[in-house]
Amino acid sequence: MTIENKDFRKSTKQSRDAEPSCDKAWQEFFENHNSDIILSYKRTLKGGYRDIHEHVDTDFELLFEGKVATQEKALSFEEAWRDTATVEYHQNRFTKEEVGEYFDIKAKYYLSGYLNEDKTAFIKYVIFDVKKFLEWQKDKYKHLLPSTSQADFIAILYNDLPDNVVLRMWREEDGFIK
């Protein structure tokens, strides 16, 4: 097994383990922050077309907003000190041939957060508007985060995200910040 395959399996397992935490964050966001009601949702197939080419993890059907696509990134507890939202820049950091979600994302909302040590809940997360994020980010320097996964990521400190981009920010010690 190559390093790339091992790291990909580890990140895929973490992503699946995080799904209940992501579901809880999305439910709170849509129902309390957006005053909407989730009618249904469907996770995209990991490694499937929507995941790989459109960078969509979950499709929601909402009572008022209609169909909404979302993306989520659940990061490990060991990296929580970074306090950054991360967005995939290249799907393969070794070849740099396959562009990441930063270039092709079809999701409307993006959730980036850090899991607790048991991987059972977030200790902090941010939800932001993808379109506003990309508009704000387009002329900025892209700091690529050192990665142990197959992909590489740009990293933006939570506190550096503009208010018009951030829709929801939560930290275990503070509760909802926005």
N, C-alpha and C positions, 0 to 999 in steps of 0.2 A: 504494500500500500504506500503510495507517495504521500509526502507531507501535505500536498494540496488536498488530496482526497480525505485524509484524516481530519484536517482542519475544517473542511466543508461539512463533513458528517457531524463534527462537534458543534458547529454553528447552527446546522439544521436541527439537531436535537434540542439545543438551547431555544431556538425559535419555537419549536413545537411545545416545549415545556412552558414557555412564556404565554402561550395562547390564552389561558384563563385570566392572567393578569392584564393582557391587552384587551380582552373582552370587557373586563371590569372598567378599565380606563375609558374605553370607547362608550360604554353604556353611560357612565357618569357624564362624559362630555356631551353626548347627544341629548340625553334626557334632562340634565340639569343646566348645563351651560347654554346649549342651543335651543332649549325648550321644544325638543322634537321627540318623536316616539319611534323606536326601532320596530318596524313591522317584521323584518326578516334580515338575515345576513348569511353570507356564504364565504367560506375561506377558499382562496384559490389553491390549486394544486402546487405544492412546492416543486419547483423545477419545470412547471407547466408554462404555457405560452404567456398567460397574464402575469405570472411571477417573473419570468425571465425577460420578456420583451416590453411589458407595460409597467412593471414594478408595482404591481397591485397585490396586496396580501388578502384583503377582505373587501367584499362588495356589500354595502348596506342598502336596504330599502327603507326609507324614512317617510313618515306620514306627510310632513310638510316640505322637506327638501327633495324628496324623490330618491333617485339612485345616486349613491355616493361611493366612490372608490377610495380606499385608504391603504397606507403603507405603514409598517411598524418595524422598529429596530429595538430589540431587547438585548441590552449589553450586560456583561457580567459584573458581579459585585466587586471583583478585584480591580476593575477599571473605573469605579464610581468616583474616585478622587479627581478624575479628569473634568467632571462636571460639564460635559459637552454633548451637544446634539451631533450625531454623525449621519452623513449621507454618503452612500456608495458612489465612488467616482469612477472606478474601473471594476468590472466583474472579475478580471484576472490581473492581479498586481504584478505578475511575473511577465506577462506579454504586453500588457497595456492595450491590447487589440480590441477587447470588448468594452464598450463604454458602459458605465453604471447608470443607476437610476437618476443621478443628477441630470443627465442629458435627455432621458426619454420617459420620465415618470408621468404616468397618467392618473395618479392618485390626486385627490383634492386635498386631503389632510394627511399629515405625517406625524406619527407617534415615535418618539425616541426616548428611551428610559433605561434605568439601571435596576436590575433585579436584586433582591436580598440574597444572602448566602445560600439559602435553601432553594432559591429559584421559584418561590411560591408567590411572590408579590413584588411590586415595584417599591423601591425606596425613594425614587424621584423620577419624574418624567416631564416632558414637554410635548404639547401638541401644537403644530403650526400649520398655517395655510401655505401649501406648496407653491402656488402661483406667486404670492407675495414674497415668499422666501427666495425664489429663483430671480425675481426682479431685483430684490435687494442684493443678492449675492453675485449677479452677473459680472460686475466689474471689480469684484474683490479678489484679493490674493487668496489662493486656495492652499491652505495648510493641510498636507496629506498626513494623516495619522499613521504611525507605525502599526502594522497589523500582523496578527498571527493567522488570519483567515486567508482565503484565496483572493479576496477582494481588497481594495484599499479605499479609504474613506476620507472625506474632508471633515474637519471637526470645528465646531463653532461653540464657544463658551455660552452656556445658557444665558448669562448676564449680558452677552453681546448681541443677542437676538433682539431686534427692534420690537417695540410694543405692537406695531401694526401687523407683525408677522406671527407673534405668539398668540394663540387662542386660549391655551390652558397650560399652566405650570403648577406642578405639585411636588412637594417634598415631604417625606415622612415626618420630619421634625417640625415643619411649619404648617402643613396642610396646604390649602390652595393659596397660591401667591397671586395668581391671575385667573 
